[in-house]
């Protein structure tokens, strides 16, 4: 059994969201993700893992190539392995609880809105040449 307190585990950073892995179990991990207002994640996927977010407080918008949905307290979003997605935080601090499970937690990044310093890796560019975002 694993027991965690999201309130106690939260960490914040003004320049980027903080993802803190709280524990690992079998083929996955559990994380608290803390977002300051307006922070945006890279547009990415996990080719070999399903990713589930539960909104504990705050909220924002989750985007995939096919849809954009609001994320509010109590909502959860499930991204199947390989689904490209991006989270954009709203005007308040947000705490998300994340569960990932699969054979590999690897992330592949294709873009990062609002981060002019970001450069795509050669491995990620090759991945998206083979798996174009539709």
N, CA, C and O of each residue as an XYZ file, in Angstrom:
536
protein
N       0.845     -1.182      0.000
C       0.000      0.000      0.000
C       0.887      1.241      0.000
O       1.929      1.279      0.655
N       0.456      2.248     -0.744
C       1.126      3.544     -0.762
C       0.106      4.591     -0.338
O      -1.021      4.592     -0.831
N       0.487      5.472      0.562
C      -0.398      6.544      1.008
C       0.373      7.854      0.901
O       1.501      7.957      1.384
N      -0.238      8.860      0.264
C       0.421     10.145      0.077
C      -0.538     11.272      0.421
O      -1.755     11.114      0.325
N       0.011     12.400      0.818
C      -0.770     13.614      1.039
C      -0.384     14.614     -0.045
O       0.738     15.121     -0.046
N      -1.299     14.903     -0.966
C      -0.998     15.877     -2.009
C      -0.714     17.248     -1.415
O       0.142     17.975     -1.918
N      -1.415     17.603     -0.366
C      -1.178     18.890      0.292
C       0.259     18.979      0.809
O       0.904     20.019      0.675
N       0.751     17.908      1.391
C       2.105     17.901      1.954
C       3.171     17.785      0.865
O       4.279     18.295      1.033
N       2.857     17.129     -0.234
C       3.836     16.861     -1.288
C       3.943     17.960     -2.341
O       4.861     17.937     -3.162
N       3.027     18.914     -2.330
C       3.032     19.927     -3.375
C       4.316     20.757     -3.379
O       4.875     21.074     -2.329
N       4.772     21.102     -4.597
C       5.925     21.989     -4.795
C       5.615     22.881     -5.989
O       4.995     22.445     -6.959
N       6.051     24.128     -5.909
C       5.717     25.114     -6.935
C       6.986     25.785     -7.440
O       7.958     25.929     -6.698
N       6.974     26.197     -8.716
C       8.095     26.928     -9.292
C       7.526     27.981    -10.243
O       6.652     27.668    -11.051
N       8.006     29.225    -10.160
C       7.419     30.290    -10.988
C       7.707     30.172    -12.479
O       6.981     30.755    -13.284
N       8.748     29.434    -12.873
C       9.124     29.377    -14.289
C       8.641     28.126    -15.017
O       8.557     28.133    -16.245
N       8.323     27.057    -14.297
C       7.868     25.820    -14.946
C       7.053     24.996    -13.960
O       7.218     25.109    -12.745
N       6.163     24.158    -14.509
C       5.373     23.310    -13.616
C       6.299     22.269    -12.974
O       7.354     21.943    -13.517
N       5.893     21.763    -11.830
C       6.693     20.786    -11.090
C       5.941     19.465    -11.064
O       4.805     19.393    -10.595
N       6.585     18.421    -11.573
C       6.040     17.069    -11.492
C       6.915     16.282    -10.533
O       8.103     16.076    -10.782
N       6.326     15.850     -9.451
C       7.062     15.141     -8.405
C       6.533     13.710     -8.325
O       5.388     13.486     -7.932
N       7.373     12.745     -8.700
C       6.972     11.339     -8.613
C       6.944     10.952     -7.141
O       7.954     11.034     -6.442
N       5.784     10.535     -6.688
C       5.597     10.171     -5.279
C       5.935      8.715     -5.021
O       6.418      8.365     -3.945
N       5.682      7.868     -6.006
C       5.952      6.451     -5.813
C       5.812      5.688     -7.110
O       5.214      6.161     -8.076
N       6.374      4.504     -7.105
C       6.281      3.608     -8.256
C       5.671      2.303     -7.784
O       5.946      1.825     -6.683
N       4.832      1.736     -8.649
C       4.198      0.460     -8.333
C       4.042     -0.327     -9.624
O       3.495      0.178    -10.604
N       4.513     -1.540     -9.623
C       4.399     -2.428    -10.789
C       4.879     -1.711    -12.042
O       6.049     -1.338    -12.127
N       3.994     -1.514    -13.016
C       4.362     -0.901    -14.291
C       3.941      0.555    -14.367
O       3.471      0.999    -15.415
N       4.095      1.315    -13.284
C       3.674      2.705    -13.343
C       4.198      3.548    -12.211
O       4.999      3.107    -11.387
N       3.713      4.798    -12.196
C       4.076      5.709    -11.118
C       2.911      6.646    -10.821
O       1.968      6.764    -11.603
N       3.000      7.304     -9.678
C       2.006      8.295     -9.263
C       2.753      9.590     -8.958
O       3.837      9.582     -8.375
N       2.145     10.703     -9.366
C       2.822     11.994     -9.340
C       1.867     13.087     -8.881
O       0.663     13.014     -9.124
N       2.413     14.097     -8.220
C       1.678     15.343     -8.021
C       2.310     16.345     -8.988
O       3.533     16.464     -9.058
N       1.467     17.061     -9.728
C       1.932     18.069    -10.681
C       1.352     19.411    -10.278
O       0.135     19.565    -10.169
N       2.233     20.388    -10.055
C       1.819     21.703     -9.561
C       2.110     22.764    -10.623
O       3.217     22.849    -11.155
N       1.093     23.562    -10.913
C       1.137     24.517    -12.017
C       0.827     25.922    -11.516
O      -0.172     26.138    -10.829
N       1.673     26.861    -11.859
C       1.387     28.272    -11.598
C       0.498     28.789    -12.738
O       0.439     28.167    -13.799
N      -0.190     29.912    -12.532
C      -1.061     30.447    -13.578
C      -0.337     30.611    -14.916
O       0.774     31.137    -14.982
N      -1.002     30.143    -15.984
C      -0.509     30.325    -17.340
C       0.566     29.363    -17.812
O       0.940     29.410    -18.984
N       1.075     28.498    -16.958
C       2.116     27.571    -17.401
C       1.535     26.555    -18.384
O       0.375     26.157    -18.277
N       2.373     26.144    -19.349
C       1.944     25.229    -20.415
C       2.941     24.079    -20.488
O       4.151     24.286    -20.402
N       2.424     22.874    -20.647
C       3.300     21.707    -20.799
C       3.781     21.607    -22.243
O       3.199     22.226    -23.134
N       4.821     20.846    -22.476
C       5.170     20.532    -23.862
C       4.036     19.720    -24.501
O       3.320     18.990    -23.814
N       3.886     19.856    -25.801
C       2.954     19.026    -26.561
C       3.688     17.704    -26.751
O       4.717     17.662    -27.425
N       3.181     16.637    -26.173
C       3.946     15.398    -26.086
C       3.040     14.173    -26.030
O       1.818     14.283    -25.942
N       3.672     13.008    -26.082
C       2.952     11.758    -25.863
C       3.867     10.793    -25.120
O       5.075     11.006    -25.006
N       3.262      9.743    -24.625
C       3.983      8.631    -24.004
C       3.654      7.405    -24.858
O       2.592      6.804    -24.694
N       4.560      7.032    -25.769
C       4.240      5.953    -26.714
C       3.871      4.619    -26.078
O       3.138      3.829    -26.673
N       4.380      4.361    -24.863
C       4.187      3.039    -24.256
C       3.489      3.091    -22.898
O       3.524      2.125    -22.136
N       2.851      4.235    -22.602
C       2.202      4.367    -21.296
C       0.900      5.145    -21.410
O       0.801      6.094    -22.188
N      -0.091      4.742    -20.638
C      -1.327      5.492    -20.465
C      -1.081      6.507    -19.360
O      -0.406      6.211    -18.374
N      -1.633      7.706    -19.528
C      -1.444      8.768    -18.541
C      -2.814      9.286    -18.118
O      -3.647      9.623    -18.960
N      -3.040      9.345    -16.809
C      -4.317      9.791    -16.261
C      -4.064     10.969    -15.330
O      -3.233     10.885    -14.426
N      -4.784     12.070    -15.553
C      -4.697     13.248    -14.685
C      -6.014     13.423    -13.948
O      -7.089     13.310    -14.537
N      -5.917     13.703    -12.634
C      -7.076     14.064    -11.817
C      -6.831     15.467    -11.293
O      -5.788     15.725    -10.692
N      -7.774     16.381    -11.509
C      -7.627     17.761    -11.045
C      -8.081     17.860     -9.592
O      -9.257     17.685     -9.274
N      -7.127     18.142     -8.731
C      -7.381     18.285     -7.298
C      -7.852     19.709     -6.977
O      -8.785     19.902     -6.198
N      -7.187     20.711     -7.593
C      -7.573     22.109     -7.377
C      -7.131     22.944     -8.574
O      -6.234     22.554     -9.321
N      -7.779     24.105     -8.747
C      -7.436     24.996     -9.866
C      -8.094     24.530    -11.148
O      -9.277     24.190    -11.162
N      -7.321     24.516    -12.229
C      -7.850     24.029    -13.496
C      -7.259     24.749    -14.690
O      -6.574     25.764    -14.563
N      -7.546     24.190    -15.852
C      -7.028     24.735    -17.097
C      -7.667     24.039    -18.272
O      -8.849     23.697    -18.241
N      -6.868     23.828    -19.322
C      -7.368     23.239    -20.559
C      -6.414     22.131    -20.998
O      -5.196     22.309    -20.975
N      -6.969     20.989    -21.399
C      -6.198     19.888    -21.960
C      -6.505     19.835    -23.452
O      -7.665     19.857    -23.864
N      -5.435     19.764    -24.259
C      -5.604     19.716    -25.718
C      -5.007     18.435    -26.281
O      -3.951     17.974    -25.847
N      -5.707     17.873    -27.257
C      -5.193     16.797    -28.090
C      -5.385     17.275    -29.539
O      -6.004     18.316    -29.758
N      -4.877     16.549    -30.513
C      -5.110     16.976    -31.893
C      -6.590     17.015    -32.274
O      -6.965     17.713    -33.216
N      -7.425     16.280    -31.561
C      -8.844     16.190    -31.931
C      -9.770     17.046    -31.088
O     -10.866     17.382    -31.537
N      -9.360     17.410    -29.869
C     -10.284     18.173    -29.028
C      -9.563     18.961    -27.939
O      -8.402     18.714    -27.614
N     -10.301     19.914    -27.397
C      -9.848     20.737    -26.277
C     -10.927     20.640    -25.212
O     -12.102     20.873    -25.496
N     -10.537     20.298    -23.984
C     -11.521     20.138    -22.919
C     -11.090     20.922    -21.681
O      -9.898     21.032    -21.394
N     -12.067     21.466    -20.947
C     -11.732     22.125    -19.683
C     -11.394     21.076    -18.624
O     -11.975     19.991    -18.591
N     -10.453     21.424    -17.770
C     -10.084     20.576    -16.637
C     -10.395     21.382    -15.381
O      -9.807     22.440    -15.154
N     -11.313     20.884    -14.572
C     -11.756     21.579    -13.367
C     -11.645     20.632    -12.180
O     -11.519     19.423    -12.374
N     -11.687     21.154    -10.949
C     -11.576     20.276     -9.788
C     -12.589     19.132     -9.853
O     -13.777     19.341    -10.097
N     -12.082     17.919     -9.628
C     -12.908     16.722     -9.676
C     -12.874     16.021    -11.018
O     -13.280     14.863    -11.113
N     -12.398     16.694    -12.063
C     -12.341     16.091    -13.399
C     -11.088     15.237    -13.532
O     -10.065     15.505    -12.903
N     -11.188     14.201    -14.366
C      -9.976     13.483    -14.722
C      -9.970     13.202    -16.207
O     -11.014     13.045    -16.841
N      -8.744     13.144    -16.752
C      -8.529     12.974    -18.186
C      -7.627     11.760    -18.382
O      -6.614     11.616    -17.697
N      -7.995     10.889    -19.319
C      -7.206      9.693    -19.613
C      -6.630      9.826    -21.021
O      -7.368     10.003    -21.990
N      -5.307      9.739    -21.122
C      -4.621      9.748    -22.417
C      -4.092      8.344    -22.676
O      -3.185      7.890    -21.979
N      -4.651      7.645    -23.675
C      -4.118      6.325    -24.019
C      -2.679      6.451    -24.525
O      -2.262      7.524    -24.962
N      -1.942      5.375    -24.463
C      -0.563      5.367    -24.948
C      -0.501      5.942    -26.359
O      -1.280      5.557    -27.231
N       0.428      6.864    -26.574
C       0.645      7.453    -27.886
C      -0.188      8.676    -28.209
O       0.056      9.314    -29.233
N      -1.172      9.039    -27.373
C      -2.000     10.211    -27.664
C      -1.227     11.493    -27.331
O      -0.791     11.690    -26.197
N      -1.068     12.356    -28.334
C      -0.375     13.626    -28.144
C      -1.293     14.569    -27.372
O      -2.483     14.672    -27.669
N      -0.727     15.259    -26.375
C      -1.531     16.163    -25.557
C      -0.685     17.286    -24.962
O       0.543     17.221    -24.910
N      -1.397     18.315    -24.521
C      -0.782     19.490    -23.903
C      -1.739     19.989    -22.829
O      -2.956     19.975    -23.015
N      -1.181     20.430    -21.701
C      -1.996     21.050    -20.651
C      -1.606     22.514    -20.544
O      -0.423     22.848    -20.474
N      -2.617     23.392    -20.532
C      -2.394     24.819    -20.301
C      -3.146     25.213    -19.041
O      -4.367     25.078    -18.962
N      -2.400     25.700    -18.059
C      -3.032     26.058    -16.796
C      -3.810     27.358    -16.919
O      -3.470     28.230    -17.718
N      -4.853     27.471    -16.118
C      -5.699     28.659    -16.082
C      -5.118     29.743    -15.190
O      -3.905     29.792    -14.983
N      -5.981     30.621    -14.653
C      -5.523     31.779    -13.904
C      -5.165     31.514    -12.436
O      -4.666     32.412    -11.758
N      -5.407     30.314    -11.941
C      -5.117     30.004    -10.530
C      -4.090     28.871    -10.451
O      -3.914     28.103    -11.397
N      -3.427     28.790     -9.318
C      -2.551     27.635     -9.081
C      -3.377     26.358     -9.215
O      -4.534     26.306     -8.799
N      -2.765     25.334     -9.801
C      -3.475     24.078    -10.025
C      -2.629     22.919     -9.528
O      -1.416     22.879     -9.734
N      -3.294     21.973     -8.867
C      -2.634     20.745     -8.457
C      -3.344     19.575     -9.136
O      -4.549     19.376     -8.983
N      -2.551     18.806     -9.892
C      -3.065     17.628    -10.570
C      -2.404     16.395     -9.974
O      -1.224     16.416     -9.622
N      -3.173     15.331     -9.866
C      -2.631     14.023     -9.476
C      -2.542     13.209    -10.752
O      -3.514     13.111    -11.500
N      -1.368     12.620    -11.007
C      -1.162     11.883    -12.256
C      -0.779     10.440    -11.974
O       0.004     10.151    -11.069
N      -1.350      9.536    -12.772
C      -0.986      8.118    -12.745
C      -0.550      7.748    -14.157
O      -1.254      8.038    -15.124
N       0.605      7.109    -14.278
C       1.055      6.573    -15.567
C       1.306      5.089    -15.383
O       1.819      4.652    -14.352
N       0.937      4.323    -16.399
C       1.257      2.896    -16.367
C       1.483      2.387    -17.772
O       0.826      2.819    -18.718
N       2.419      1.465    -17.899
C       2.765      0.906    -19.200
C       4.143      0.282    -19.135
O       4.699      0.088    -18.054
N       4.687     -0.028    -20.294
C       5.986     -0.699    -20.329
C       7.155      0.271    -20.261
O       8.275     -0.143    -19.962
N       6.918      1.576    -20.538
C       7.975      2.579    -20.506
C       7.326      3.950    -20.345
O       6.348      4.242    -21.033
N       7.840      4.795    -19.461
C       7.264      6.117    -19.203
C       7.839      7.195    -20.124
O       7.558      8.377    -19.932
N       8.628      6.812    -21.108
C       9.261      7.722    -22.055
C       8.277      8.738    -22.618
O       7.145      8.394    -22.957
N       8.718     10.003    -22.717
C       7.927     11.061    -23.351
C       8.568     11.433    -24.674
O       9.793     11.455    -24.794
N       7.735     11.727    -25.670
C       8.196     12.248    -26.957
C       7.550     13.616    -27.146
O       6.324     13.735    -27.145
N       8.382     14.657    -27.310
C       7.913     16.041    -27.390
C       7.921     16.535    -28.831
O       8.881     16.316    -29.569
N       6.828     17.211    -29.227
C       6.780     17.726    -30.603
C       6.726     19.251    -30.667
O       7.036     19.820    -31.714
N       6.345     19.929    -29.588
C       6.294     21.395    -29.572
C       6.168     21.854    -28.118
O       5.862     21.059    -27.229
N       6.408     23.155    -27.889
C       6.199     23.710    -26.560
C       5.850     25.182    -26.699
O       6.728     26.044    -26.735
N       4.542     25.456    -26.777
C       4.069     26.841    -26.889
C       4.552     27.659    -25.703
O       4.539     27.186    -24.567
N       4.975     28.880    -25.969
C       5.362     29.779    -24.899
C       6.765     29.571    -24.361
O       7.186     30.290    -23.455
N       7.498     28.607    -24.894
C       8.865     28.358    -24.423
C       9.825     28.535    -25.601
O      10.112     27.585    -26.330
N      10.311     29.751    -25.775
C      11.193     30.048    -26.913
C      12.567     29.398    -26.780
O      13.304     29.335    -27.764
N      12.931     28.917    -25.605
C      14.223     28.263    -25.396
C      14.201     26.776    -25.747
O      15.253     26.138    -25.808
N      13.009     26.221    -25.979
C      12.885     24.777    -26.210
C      13.334     24.409    -27.619
O      13.037     25.113    -28.584
N      14.051     23.299    -27.719
C      14.455     22.737    -29.005
C      14.116     21.254    -28.999
O      14.398     20.555    -28.025
N      13.518     20.777    -30.068
C      13.160     19.362    -30.161
C      14.415     18.522    -30.350
O      15.310     18.882    -31.115
N      14.469     17.398    -29.641
C      15.606     16.486    -29.787
C      15.535     15.760    -31.123
O      14.463     15.641    -31.716
N      16.666     15.282    -31.588
C      16.700     14.516    -32.839
C      15.855     13.249    -32.726
O      15.163     12.880    -33.675
N      15.907     12.579    -31.571
C      15.104     11.365    -31.376
C      13.603     11.665    -31.439
O      12.838     10.901    -32.028
N      13.188     12.780    -30.831
C      11.770     13.146    -30.873
C      11.351     13.528    -32.290
O      10.262     13.161    -32.732
N      12.204     14.263    -33.006
C      11.889     14.629    -34.392
C      11.729     13.377    -35.250
O      10.827     13.316    -36.085
N      12.575     12.394    -35.059
C      12.470     11.144    -35.817
C      11.187     10.400    -35.456
O      10.513      9.860    -36.333
N      10.849     10.371    -34.160
C       9.611      9.713    -33.731
C       8.408     10.325    -34.456
O       7.559      9.597    -34.971
N       8.333     11.674    -34.498
C       7.175     12.317    -35.116
C       7.215     12.264    -36.648
O       6.176     12.425    -37.288
N       8.376     12.044    -37.241
C       8.406     11.775    -38.683
C       7.736     10.421    -38.964
O       7.039     10.256    -39.965
N       7.958      9.475    -38.073
C       7.356      8.144    -38.232
C       5.916      8.078    -37.737
O       5.142      7.232    -38.187
N       5.550      8.976    -36.804
C       4.207      9.012    -36.215
C       3.684     10.456    -36.271
O       3.622     11.124    -35.239
N       3.313     10.940    -37.449
C       2.872     12.348    -37.567
C       1.660     12.646    -36.705
O       0.777     11.806    -36.531
N       1.635     13.868    -36.164
C       0.482     14.340    -35.395
C      -0.600     14.708    -36.400
O      -0.385     15.542    -37.280
N      -1.756     14.084    -36.262
C      -2.850     14.314    -37.214
C      -3.870     15.251    -36.615
O      -4.869     15.570    -37.259
